[in-house]
């Protein structure tokens, strides 16, 4: 099997860093809200909802977890879900999205999402970049929450980028 597009590799690295940032968080700590911030478990559900929408619902027309979409989409009310529940959904959604992501090419990343039979201004490449940046945003937020909760020995910087997601040029279109 060919390597995935370099941006897909970067998404997978962002996912792994997000997971590393919540590793070993106790269930009760994952559900604590500090001030106006969402809790860690809500953020996991939120990223699950984002992946589902961007990589399953919009391009493929499938939404395996409509409850995740309703509860954790942008603008949904804050809640304190069980971490185990949202992590399970996140794993299933990312696994379901991977075959579609693996098929992306430089050419298809330039294609525009089509809604109601008409192309939008959103490209699949922009959708992929938005997901990557979204992961980094919430990875930082989650680590700040963990610091406020008194957690120690947290990841201090980006993980092993050189081995896990090194720069790779795009293949010619």
C-alpha positions as CSV (number, residue, x, y, z in Angstrom):
1,X,0.0,0.0,0.0
2,X,1.2,3.5,-0.9
3,X,2.0,6.0,1.8
4,X,-0.9,8.4,2.5
5,X,-0.7,12.0,1.4
6,X,1.7,14.0,3.5
7,X,-1.2,16.0,5.0
8,X,-2.9,12.8,6.1
9,X,0.3,11.7,7.8
10,X,0.3,15.1,9.6
11,X,-3.3,14.6,10.7
12,X,-2.5,11.2,12.1
13,X,0.4,12.7,14.0
14,X,-1.9,15.5,15.4
15,X,-4.3,12.8,16.4
16,X,-1.6,10.9,18.2
17,X,-0.4,14.0,20.0
18,X,-4.0,14.7,21.1
19,X,-4.3,11.2,22.5
20,X,-0.9,11.6,24.2
21,X,-2.1,14.7,25.9
22,X,-5.1,12.9,27.5
23,X,-3.3,9.6,28.2
24,X,-4.1,8.3,31.7
25,X,-6.5,11.1,32.6
26,X,-8.8,9.7,35.4
27,X,-12.4,9.6,34.4
28,X,-13.5,12.0,37.1
29,X,-10.8,14.5,36.1
30,X,-11.9,14.3,32.4
31,X,-15.3,15.6,33.4
32,X,-14.3,18.6,35.4
33,X,-15.1,22.0,33.9
34,X,-13.0,24.9,34.9
35,X,-14.7,28.2,34.4
36,X,-16.1,28.7,30.9
37,X,-13.8,26.0,29.4
38,X,-15.2,22.7,28.3
39,X,-13.9,19.6,30.1
40,X,-11.4,17.2,28.5
41,X,-14.0,14.6,27.7
42,X,-16.2,17.2,25.9
43,X,-13.1,18.1,23.8
44,X,-12.7,14.5,22.8
45,X,-16.3,14.3,21.7
46,X,-15.9,17.6,19.9
47,X,-13.0,16.3,17.8
48,X,-14.9,13.1,17.2
49,X,-17.8,15.2,15.9
50,X,-15.4,17.2,13.7
51,X,-13.8,14.2,12.1
52,X,-17.2,12.6,11.6
53,X,-18.5,15.7,9.8
54,X,-15.4,16.5,7.8
55,X,-14.4,13.0,6.7
56,X,-17.6,10.9,6.9
57,X,-20.8,12.9,6.7
58,X,-19.9,15.7,4.2
59,X,-17.8,13.7,1.7
60,X,-19.4,10.3,2.1
61,X,-22.9,10.9,3.3
62,X,-22.6,8.6,6.4
63,X,-23.0,9.7,10.0
64,X,-22.5,6.6,12.2
65,X,-22.8,8.5,15.5
66,X,-25.5,11.2,15.1
67,X,-25.6,11.6,18.9
68,X,-21.9,12.7,18.8
69,X,-22.7,15.2,16.1
70,X,-25.7,16.7,18.1
71,X,-23.9,16.8,21.5
72,X,-20.4,18.0,20.5
73,X,-20.6,20.1,17.3
74,X,-19.5,23.7,17.5
75,X,-22.0,25.7,19.5
76,X,-23.4,22.6,21.3
77,X,-24.0,23.2,25.0
78,X,-21.2,22.2,27.4
79,X,-21.6,18.9,29.1
80,X,-19.5,16.4,31.1
81,X,-19.7,13.1,29.2
82,X,-18.0,10.0,30.2
83,X,-14.5,9.9,28.8
84,X,-14.7,6.2,27.9
85,X,-17.8,6.8,25.8
86,X,-16.4,9.7,23.8
87,X,-13.0,8.0,23.4
88,X,-14.7,4.9,22.0
89,X,-16.7,7.0,19.5
90,X,-13.5,8.9,18.6
91,X,-11.6,5.7,17.9
92,X,-14.5,4.3,15.8
93,X,-14.9,7.5,13.8
94,X,-11.2,7.9,13.1
95,X,-10.9,4.3,12.1
96,X,-13.9,4.7,9.8
97,X,-12.5,7.9,8.3
98,X,-9.0,6.4,7.5
99,X,-9.9,4.5,4.3
100,X,-11.3,7.8,2.8
101,X,-8.2,9.7,4.0
102,X,-5.8,7.1,2.6
103,X,-7.4,7.5,-0.8
104,X,-6.7,11.3,-0.9
105,X,-4.3,12.6,-3.5
106,X,-2.9,16.0,-4.2
107,X,-5.6,16.3,-7.0
108,X,-8.5,15.3,-4.8
109,X,-7.4,17.6,-2.0
110,X,-8.0,20.4,-4.5
111,X,-11.5,19.3,-5.3
112,X,-14.4,21.3,-3.8
113,X,-16.9,19.8,-1.5
114,X,-20.3,19.6,-3.3
115,X,-23.5,20.4,-1.5
116,X,-26.9,20.2,-3.1
117,X,-25.3,19.4,-6.4
118,X,-23.2,22.6,-6.4
119,X,-19.5,23.0,-5.4
120,X,-18.8,25.0,-2.3
121,X,-15.6,27.1,-1.9
122,X,-14.4,24.6,0.7
123,X,-11.8,22.2,-0.7
124,X,-11.0,18.8,0.8
125,X,-7.5,20.1,1.4
126,X,-8.8,23.0,3.5
127,X,-11.0,20.5,5.4
128,X,-8.0,18.4,6.2
129,X,-5.8,21.4,7.3
130,X,-8.7,22.7,9.5
131,X,-8.8,19.3,11.2
132,X,-5.1,19.3,11.8
133,X,-5.1,22.8,13.3
134,X,-8.2,22.0,15.3
135,X,-6.4,19.1,17.0
136,X,-3.4,21.3,17.9
137,X,-5.8,23.9,19.3
138,X,-7.5,21.4,21.6
139,X,-4.3,19.6,22.5
140,X,-3.0,22.8,24.0
141,X,-6.3,23.5,25.7
142,X,-6.4,20.1,27.2
143,X,-2.8,20.4,28.5
144,X,-3.7,23.8,30.1
145,X,-6.7,22.2,31.7
146,X,-4.5,19.4,33.0
147,X,-2.1,21.9,34.5
148,X,-4.9,23.6,36.3
149,X,-6.0,20.2,37.6
150,X,-2.6,19.7,39.1
151,X,-1.4,17.0,36.8
152,X,2.3,16.5,36.5
153,X,4.7,14.9,34.0
154,X,2.7,16.2,31.0
155,X,4.0,16.3,27.5
156,X,6.1,19.4,27.2
157,X,6.5,19.7,23.5
158,X,5.6,18.1,20.2
159,X,6.5,14.4,20.2
160,X,8.7,12.5,17.9
161,X,8.0,14.4,14.7
162,X,11.2,13.4,13.0
163,X,10.4,9.7,13.1
164,X,6.6,9.7,13.2
165,X,5.6,12.5,10.8
166,X,8.7,13.9,9.1
167,X,8.4,16.4,6.3
168,X,7.6,14.6,3.1
169,X,7.0,16.4,-0.2
170,X,3.8,15.8,-2.1
171,X,4.0,13.3,-5.0
172,X,3.6,15.0,-8.3
173,X,-0.1,15.4,-9.2
